[in-house]
Amino acid sequence: MMAASAYTRWNSYRDYLVAGYGEPVWRVGVDAGFSCPNRNPDRSGGCCYCDGTGASAAYQRTKESAWYHDSPFMERIASGPSCGPPAALSERLESISRQVEHGRAFLRRRYDARLMSLYLQAWTNTFAPIEELRTIYDAALSMGSWKEFIVSTRPDCVPEPVVDLLALYQGVVDRVWVELGLQSASDRTLERIGRGHDVSCFHDAAERLRRRGIGVCAHVILGLPGDDYDAFSLTASTINASGCEAVKIHNLHIPGGTRLYDSYLKGEVSCPSVRRHIEDTIYLLRRLRSDIVIERLVCETPAHRLAAPRDFADKSRFLALLHRTMVERDVRQGDMA
């Protein structure tokens, strides 16, 4: 058994994986070519912070490999047109095969990875007719030996037939997970950012998934316009009550080419600094159940697409500062839940 992570003040994802599998398990992030019900047919529109790239894995963005963590913001590129309509199914399957091959090779080369999970990461990965979903899921899962199958989607896109389909894969992999974008437990905030669903929709989706033994991970954004500590408390209690087993926490990012960017240029919104995100994260962590797995604590939008924040610490420095601050204050996840 490998040693635990250095971060002892929250229930880290690495520790969850090592405890369950004896070593780290690495995600192969894939863009399966889905769209989003919160966008127009050409994939324009969407949530106020979405830049139309689908949040795909950085190592899969081969056309953007010339830019790095400290690259300058390039408004011409970041504000370019959104992706067009989804490609034909045959083209998407070929793309998935290329991405899986590339992702596995990258993870083996970079991290000496042995165990891997299939992660349908970009866009809304349950937004399609059920037979199309089945074809894509079956094909992608047949492209390797996977420990877990992780599907990122929206709370309003998991009808019962989709839950039934996902449950079928529990015998194919060790665990099936669904990542649900909650972002905030304030309905007022969800309306303001244009999410297109409410908090009750999240509760309903999480409950139906959990009843079938499917793991649920909630996505949360700290620093959204209008949210304060009362909203963070509500978000924590909502996640606790939902029975979610994991959480991804993101600091607010403002990519170019978004409605949020337009508001930023007008001086209507700002991004939390490192210190503010430290405080907000500690506040939320202390109110989350101690058994919830913390899969992410900071967002990593590619720098050339990011208008703000421009001077935020990289992931490793942020995590080190967060942990050191929690040790100094002698606080930990769940001590106020």
Secondary structure, 3 states (H helix, E strand, C coil): CCCCCCCCCCCEHHHHHHHHHCCCEEEEEECCCCCCCCECCCCCECCCCCCCCCCCCHHHCHHHCCCCCCCCCCHHHHCCCCCCCCCCHHHHHHHHHHHHHHHHHHHHHHHCCCEEEEEECCCCCCCCCHHHHHHHHHHHHCCCCCCEEEEEECHHHCCHHHHHHHHHHHHCCCEEEEEEEEECCCHHHHHHHCCCCCHHHHHHHHHHHHHCCCEEEEEEEECCCCCCHHHHHHHHHHHHHHCCCEEEEEECCEECCCHHHHHHHCCCCCCCCHHHHHHHHHHHHHHCCCCCEEEECCCCCCHHHEEECCCCCCHHHHHHHHHHHHHHHCCCCCCCC
